[in-house]
Amino acid sequence: MSDETPMPEAARRRVSPRALAENIATVLIALGVVMLMQPLSLTLYSYSFVVTLAGTVLFVIGSKFPE
């Protein structure tokens, strides 16, 4: 008897580099916007543009990856 259980279909699928880059970029953009709108920390506000820009650049570059 084998101890291996069959993996579900979703666990067997590989994540494409494009999907991974777009998901990370989306999180970075959302994080940058939250950092921009929070009223508590001037440091977070100061880095919000850089984080949003990094997410935007990653999204543009990641959208060129093959699926």
Biopython code that builds the backbone (N, CA, C, O; Angstrom):
import numpy as np
from Bio.PDB.StructureBuilder import StructureBuilder

atoms = [
    (1, "MET", "N", (0.835, -1.177, 0.000)),
    (1, "MET", "CA", (0.000, 0.000, 0.000)),
    (1, "MET", "C", (0.880, 1.240, 0.000)),
    (1, "MET", "O", (1.892, 1.284, 0.700)),
    (2, "SER", "N", (0.513, 2.217, -0.756)),
    (2, "SER", "CA", (1.295, 3.442, -0.866)),
    (2, "SER", "C", (0.790, 4.484, 0.139)),
    (2, "SER", "O", (-0.412, 4.617, 0.370)),
    (3, "ASP", "N", (1.733, 5.214, 0.725)),
    (3, "ASP", "CA", (1.371, 6.262, 1.672)),
    (3, "ASP", "C", (1.035, 7.575, 0.975)),
    (3, "ASP", "O", (0.544, 8.508, 1.612)),
    (4, "GLU", "N", (1.294, 7.654, -0.318)),
    (4, "GLU", "CA", (1.053, 8.893, -1.034)),
    (4, "GLU", "C", (-0.436, 9.075, -1.320)),
    (4, "GLU", "O", (-1.106, 8.174, -1.823)),
    (5, "THR", "N", (-0.923, 10.240, -0.992)),
    (5, "THR", "CA", (-2.303, 10.568, -1.339)),
    (5, "THR", "C", (-2.283, 11.396, -2.604)),
    (5, "THR", "O", (-1.363, 12.190, -2.802)),
    (6, "PRO", "N", (-3.258, 11.236, -3.455)),
    (6, "PRO", "CA", (-3.253, 12.019, -4.693)),
    (6, "PRO", "C", (-3.429, 13.499, -4.388)),
    (6, "PRO", "O", (-4.233, 13.889, -3.541)),
    (7, "MET", "N", (-2.665, 14.302, -5.092)),
    (7, "MET", "CA", (-2.741, 15.750, -4.899)),
    (7, "MET", "C", (-3.931, 16.299, -5.662)),
    (7, "MET", "O", (-4.218, 15.845, -6.770)),
    (8, "PRO", "N", (-4.624, 17.265, -5.090)),
    (8, "PRO", "CA", (-5.708, 17.889, -5.833)),
    (8, "PRO", "C", (-5.171, 18.617, -7.056)),
    (8, "PRO", "O", (-3.993, 18.969, -7.107)),
    (9, "GLU", "N", (-6.020, 18.839, -8.020)),
    (9, "GLU", "CA", (-5.623, 19.469, -9.282)),
    (9, "GLU", "C", (-5.035, 20.864, -9.045)),
    (9, "GLU", "O", (-4.070, 21.245, -9.707)),
    (10, "ALA", "N", (-5.603, 21.622, -8.116)),
    (10, "ALA", "CA", (-5.128, 22.984, -7.861)),
    (10, "ALA", "C", (-3.700, 22.967, -7.298)),
    (10, "ALA", "O", (-2.927, 23.887, -7.564)),
    (11, "ALA", "N", (-3.348, 21.950, -6.538)),
    (11, "ALA", "CA", (-2.007, 21.883, -5.960)),
    (11, "ALA", "C", (-0.976, 21.458, -6.995)),
    (11, "ALA", "O", (0.208, 21.762, -6.847)),
    (12, "ARG", "N", (-1.407, 20.759, -8.037)),
    (12, "ARG", "CA", (-0.480, 20.307, -9.067)),
    (12, "ARG", "C", (-0.158, 21.382, -10.086)),
    (12, "ARG", "O", (0.889, 21.330, -10.731)),
    (13, "ARG", "N", (-1.039, 22.350, -10.237)),
    (13, "ARG", "CA", (-0.806, 23.398, -11.217)),
    (13, "ARG", "C", (0.350, 24.276, -10.784)),
    (13, "ARG", "O", (0.493, 24.593, -9.603)),
    (14, "ARG", "N", (1.166, 24.663, -11.735)),
    (14, "ARG", "CA", (2.267, 25.576, -11.446)),
    (14, "ARG", "C", (1.794, 26.997, -11.646)),
    (14, "ARG", "O", (0.969, 27.273, -12.516)),
    (15, "VAL", "N", (2.319, 27.895, -10.838)),
    (15, "VAL", "CA", (1.981, 29.302, -10.961)),
    (15, "VAL", "C", (2.900, 29.904, -12.006)),
    (15, "VAL", "O", (4.120, 29.766, -11.922)),
    (16, "SER", "N", (2.319, 30.568, -12.982)),
    (16, "SER", "CA", (3.141, 31.165, -14.033)),
    (16, "SER", "C", (3.873, 32.381, -13.487)),
    (16, "SER", "O", (3.383, 33.048, -12.576)),
    (17, "PRO", "N", (5.047, 32.670, -14.042)),
    (17, "PRO", "CA", (5.791, 33.850, -13.592)),
    (17, "PRO", "C", (5.002, 35.143, -13.805)),
    (17, "PRO", "O", (5.124, 36.089, -13.027)),
    (18, "ARG", "N", (4.202, 35.172, -14.851)),
    (18, "ARG", "CA", (3.396, 36.364, -15.121)),
    (18, "ARG", "C", (2.367, 36.588, -14.020)),
    (18, "ARG", "O", (2.222, 37.703, -13.520)),
    (19, "ALA", "N", (1.661, 35.542, -13.647)),
    (19, "ALA", "CA", (0.645, 35.664, -12.602)),
    (19, "ALA", "C", (1.279, 36.040, -11.273)),
    (19, "ALA", "O", (0.733, 36.859, -10.534)),
    (20, "LEU", "N", (2.418, 35.454, -10.965)),
    (20, "LEU", "CA", (3.105, 35.766, -9.722)),
    (20, "LEU", "C", (3.553, 37.229, -9.695)),
    (20, "LEU", "O", (3.362, 37.918, -8.693)),
    (21, "ALA", "N", (4.145, 37.698, -10.785)),
    (21, "ALA", "CA", (4.610, 39.085, -10.844)),
    (21, "ALA", "C", (3.437, 40.057, -10.753)),
    (21, "ALA", "O", (3.527, 41.075, -10.068)),
    (22, "GLU", "N", (2.340, 39.750, -11.438)),
    (22, "GLU", "CA", (1.179, 40.642, -11.395)),
    (22, "GLU", "C", (0.549, 40.675, -10.012)),
    (22, "GLU", "O", (0.106, 41.730, -9.558)),
    (23, "ASN", "N", (0.503, 39.540, -9.342)),
    (23, "ASN", "CA", (-0.066, 39.513, -7.986)),
    (23, "ASN", "C", (0.804, 40.287, -6.997)),
    (23, "ASN", "O", (0.287, 41.039, -6.170)),
    (24, "ILE", "N", (2.107, 40.108, -7.079)),
    (24, "ILE", "CA", (3.005, 40.858, -6.192)),
    (24, "ILE", "C", (2.911, 42.348, -6.487)),
    (24, "ILE", "O", (2.899, 43.165, -5.565)),
    (25, "ALA", "N", (2.842, 42.708, -7.769)),
    (25, "ALA", "CA", (2.735, 44.116, -8.149)),
    (25, "ALA", "C", (1.438, 44.725, -7.634)),
    (25, "ALA", "O", (1.434, 45.864, -7.167)),
    (26, "THR", "N", (0.359, 43.996, -7.711)),
    (26, "THR", "CA", (-0.925, 44.493, -7.217)),
    (26, "THR", "C", (-0.874, 44.747, -5.717)),
    (26, "THR", "O", (-1.400, 45.749, -5.234)),
    (27, "VAL", "N", (-0.242, 43.841, -4.986)),
    (27, "VAL", "CA", (-0.101, 44.021, -3.539)),
    (27, "VAL", "C", (0.763, 45.248, -3.242)),
    (27, "VAL", "O", (0.445, 46.027, -2.343)),
    (28, "LEU", "N", (1.848, 45.421, -3.988)),
    (28, "LEU", "CA", (2.710, 46.584, -3.771)),
    (28, "LEU", "C", (1.977, 47.897, -4.059)),
    (28, "LEU", "O", (2.117, 48.864, -3.310)),
    (29, "ILE", "N", (1.209, 47.928, -5.125)),
    (29, "ILE", "CA", (0.459, 49.144, -5.452)),
    (29, "ILE", "C", (-0.558, 49.444, -4.361)),
    (29, "ILE", "O", (-0.683, 50.589, -3.927)),
    (30, "ALA", "N", (-1.279, 48.434, -3.919)),
    (30, "ALA", "CA", (-2.265, 48.643, -2.855)),
    (30, "ALA", "C", (-1.584, 49.083, -1.558)),
    (30, "ALA", "O", (-2.092, 49.958, -0.855)),
    (31, "LEU", "N", (-0.450, 48.487, -1.244)),
    (31, "LEU", "CA", (0.295, 48.876, -0.045)),
    (31, "LEU", "C", (0.764, 50.325, -0.143)),
    (31, "LEU", "O", (0.703, 51.067, 0.838)),
    (32, "GLY", "N", (1.228, 50.724, -1.311)),
    (32, "GLY", "CA", (1.659, 52.103, -1.508)),
    (32, "GLY", "C", (0.530, 53.097, -1.332)),
    (32, "GLY", "O", (0.730, 54.171, -0.764)),
    (33, "VAL", "N", (-0.656, 52.753, -1.812)),
    (33, "VAL", "CA", (-1.810, 53.646, -1.655)),
    (33, "VAL", "C", (-2.219, 53.736, -0.186)),
    (33, "VAL", "O", (-2.547, 54.819, 0.299)),
    (34, "VAL", "N", (-2.204, 52.622, 0.515)),
    (34, "VAL", "CA", (-2.525, 52.643, 1.946)),
    (34, "VAL", "C", (-1.499, 53.476, 2.704)),
    (34, "VAL", "O", (-1.851, 54.250, 3.595)),
    (35, "MET", "N", (-0.230, 53.313, 2.345)),
    (35, "MET", "CA", (0.815, 54.116, 2.991)),
    (35, "MET", "C", (0.616, 55.606, 2.717)),
    (35, "MET", "O", (0.910, 56.442, 3.570)),
    (36, "LEU", "N", (0.126, 55.927, 1.549)),
    (36, "LEU", "CA", (-0.100, 57.322, 1.180)),
    (36, "LEU", "C", (-1.245, 57.940, 1.972)),
    (36, "LEU", "O", (-1.204, 59.129, 2.290)),
    (37, "MET", "N", (-2.257, 57.155, 2.293)),
    (37, "MET", "CA", (-3.465, 57.700, 2.916)),
    (37, "MET", "C", (-3.473, 57.614, 4.439)),
    (37, "MET", "O", (-4.367, 58.172, 5.074)),
    (38, "GLN", "N", (-2.514, 56.941, 5.032)),
    (38, "GLN", "CA", (-2.526, 56.813, 6.493)),
    (38, "GLN", "C", (-2.039, 58.114, 7.131)),
    (38, "GLN", "O", (-1.149, 58.767, 6.587)),
    (39, "PRO", "N", (-2.604, 58.498, 8.268)),
    (39, "PRO", "CA", (-2.243, 59.780, 8.891)),
    (39, "PRO", "C", (-1.234, 59.662, 10.032)),
    (39, "PRO", "O", (-0.982, 60.655, 10.715)),
    (40, "LEU", "N", (-0.648, 58.488, 10.263)),
    (40, "LEU", "CA", (0.122, 58.273, 11.482)),
    (40, "LEU", "C", (1.621, 58.470, 11.337)),
    (40, "LEU", "O", (2.258, 59.003, 12.246)),
    (41, "SER", "N", (2.193, 58.060, 10.235)),
    (41, "SER", "CA", (3.648, 58.037, 10.124)),
    (41, "SER", "C", (4.112, 58.804, 8.892)),
    (41, "SER", "O", (3.692, 58.516, 7.772)),
    (42, "LEU", "N", (4.972, 59.771, 9.110)),
    (42, "LEU", "CA", (5.539, 60.529, 7.996)),
    (42, "LEU", "C", (6.513, 59.667, 7.197)),
    (42, "LEU", "O", (6.671, 59.870, 5.993)),
    (43, "THR", "N", (7.168, 58.709, 7.851)),
    (43, "THR", "CA", (8.092, 57.812, 7.153)),
    (43, "THR", "C", (7.351, 56.943, 6.148)),
    (43, "THR", "O", (7.795, 56.796, 5.009)),
    (44, "LEU", "N", (6.219, 56.364, 6.561)),
    (44, "LEU", "CA", (5.428, 55.559, 5.626)),
    (44, "LEU", "C", (4.934, 56.414, 4.464)),
    (44, "LEU", "O", (4.951, 55.979, 3.313)),
    (45, "TYR", "N", (4.500, 57.614, 4.768)),
    (45, "TYR", "CA", (4.042, 58.534, 3.721)),
    (45, "TYR", "C", (5.180, 58.846, 2.751)),
    (45, "TYR", "O", (4.968, 58.926, 1.541)),
    (46, "SER", "N", (6.381, 59.020, 3.284)),
    (46, "SER", "CA", (7.527, 59.366, 2.445)),
    (46, "SER", "C", (7.884, 58.244, 1.469)),
    (46, "SER", "O", (8.285, 58.517, 0.338)),
    (47, "TYR", "N", (7.743, 56.993, 1.890)),
    (47, "TYR", "CA", (8.089, 55.870, 1.032)),
    (47, "TYR", "C", (6.915, 55.383, 0.175)),
    (47, "TYR", "O", (7.089, 54.462, -0.623)),
    (48, "SER", "N", (5.748, 55.966, 0.317)),
    (48, "SER", "CA", (4.580, 55.475, -0.406)),
    (48, "SER", "C", (4.741, 55.612, -1.919)),
    (48, "SER", "O", (4.331, 54.725, -2.667)),
    (49, "PHE", "N", (5.333, 56.712, -2.373)),
    (49, "PHE", "CA", (5.512, 56.894, -3.812)),
    (49, "PHE", "C", (6.462, 55.849, -4.383)),
    (49, "PHE", "O", (6.220, 55.309, -5.463)),
    (50, "VAL", "N", (7.550, 55.563, -3.655)),
    (50, "VAL", "CA", (8.525, 54.585, -4.130)),
    (50, "VAL", "C", (7.899, 53.190, -4.215)),
    (50, "VAL", "O", (8.135, 52.454, -5.173)),
    (51, "VAL", "N", (7.108, 52.839, -3.213)),
    (51, "VAL", "CA", (6.464, 51.518, -3.204)),
    (51, "VAL", "C", (5.441, 51.420, -4.340)),
    (51, "VAL", "O", (5.376, 50.401, -5.028)),
    (52, "THR", "N", (4.650, 52.463, -4.536)),
    (52, "THR", "CA", (3.671, 52.458, -5.620)),
    (52, "THR", "C", (4.369, 52.404, -6.973)),
    (52, "THR", "O", (3.932, 51.677, -7.865)),
    (53, "LEU", "N", (5.435, 53.154, -7.132)),
    (53, "LEU", "CA", (6.187, 53.143, -8.391)),
    (53, "LEU", "C", (6.803, 51.775, -8.653)),
    (53, "LEU", "O", (6.776, 51.291, -9.785)),
    (54, "ALA", "N", (7.358, 51.147, -7.619)),
    (54, "ALA", "CA", (7.940, 49.811, -7.778)),
    (54, "ALA", "C", (6.876, 48.802, -8.201)),
    (54, "ALA", "O", (7.128, 47.953, -9.057)),
    (55, "GLY", "N", (5.692, 48.893, -7.607)),
    (55, "GLY", "CA", (4.605, 47.999, -8.004)),
    (55, "GLY", "C", (4.166, 48.232, -9.432)),
    (55, "GLY", "O", (3.873, 47.279, -10.154)),
    (56, "THR", "N", (4.117, 49.483, -9.850)),
    (56, "THR", "CA", (3.716, 49.807, -11.222)),
    (56, "THR", "C", (4.745, 49.290, -12.221)),
    (56, "THR", "O", (4.384, 48.705, -13.242)),
    (57, "VAL", "N", (6.020, 49.505, -11.927)),
    (57, "VAL", "CA", (7.075, 49.022, -12.828)),
    (57, "VAL", "C", (7.066, 47.498, -12.888)),
    (57, "VAL", "O", (7.217, 46.921, -13.965)),
    (58, "LEU", "N", (6.891, 46.846, -11.750)),
    (58, "LEU", "CA", (6.815, 45.381, -11.745)),
    (58, "LEU", "C", (5.620, 44.886, -12.548)),
    (58, "LEU", "O", (5.714, 43.874, -13.243)),
    (59, "PHE", "N", (4.500, 45.589, -12.458)),
    (59, "PHE", "CA", (3.323, 45.172, -13.214)),
    (59, "PHE", "C", (3.571, 45.313, -14.716)),
    (59, "PHE", "O", (3.204, 44.431, -15.492)),
    (60, "VAL", "N", (4.184, 46.408, -15.119)),
    (60, "VAL", "CA", (4.452, 46.617, -16.550)),
    (60, "VAL", "C", (5.435, 45.568, -17.063)),
    (60, "VAL", "O", (5.230, 45.008, -18.140)),
    (61, "ILE", "N", (6.497, 45.295, -16.309)),
    (61, "ILE", "CA", (7.469, 44.305, -16.737)),
    (61, "ILE", "C", (6.877, 42.893, -16.656)),
    (61, "ILE", "O", (7.076, 42.078, -17.557)),
    (62, "GLY", "N", (6.156, 42.614, -15.580)),
    (62, "GLY", "CA", (5.568, 41.277, -15.405)),
    (62, "GLY", "C", (4.509, 40.947, -16.434)),
    (62, "GLY", "O", (4.300, 39.776, -16.748)),
    (63, "SER", "N", (3.836, 41.951, -16.964)),
    (63, "SER", "CA", (2.810, 41.679, -17.972)),
    (63, "SER", "C", (3.422, 41.267, -19.306)),
    (63, "SER", "O", (2.710, 40.792, -20.191)),
    (64, "LYS", "N", (4.734, 41.444, -19.461)),
    (64, "LYS", "CA", (5.426, 41.012, -20.678)),
    (64, "LYS", "C", (5.868, 39.548, -20.602)),
    (64, "LYS", "O", (6.249, 38.966, -21.617)),
    (65, "PHE", "N", (5.819, 38.948, -19.402)),
    (65, "PHE", "CA", (6.234, 37.545, -19.244)),
    (65, "PHE", "C", (5.246, 36.638, -19.955)),
    (65, "PHE", "O", (4.069, 36.977, -20.080)),
    (66, "PRO", "N", (5.716, 35.479, -20.424)),
    (66, "PRO", "CA", (4.784, 34.527, -21.039)),
    (66, "PRO", "C", (3.889, 33.891, -19.998)),
    (66, "PRO", "O", (4.249, 33.785, -18.826)),
    (67, "GLU", "N", (2.710, 33.466, -20.446)),
    (67, "GLU", "CA", (1.773, 32.834, -19.498)),
    (67, "GLU", "C", (2.119, 31.400, -19.241)),
    (67, "GLU", "O", (1.432, 30.728, -18.471)),
]
sb = StructureBuilder()
sb.init_structure("model")
sb.init_model(0)
sb.init_chain("A")
sb.init_seg("    ")
for serial, (resi, resn, name, xyz) in enumerate(atoms, 1):
    if name == "N":
        sb.init_residue(resn, " ", resi, " ")
    sb.init_atom(name, np.array(xyz, "f"), 0.0, 1.0, " ", f" {name:<3s}", serial, name[0])
structure = sb.get_structure()
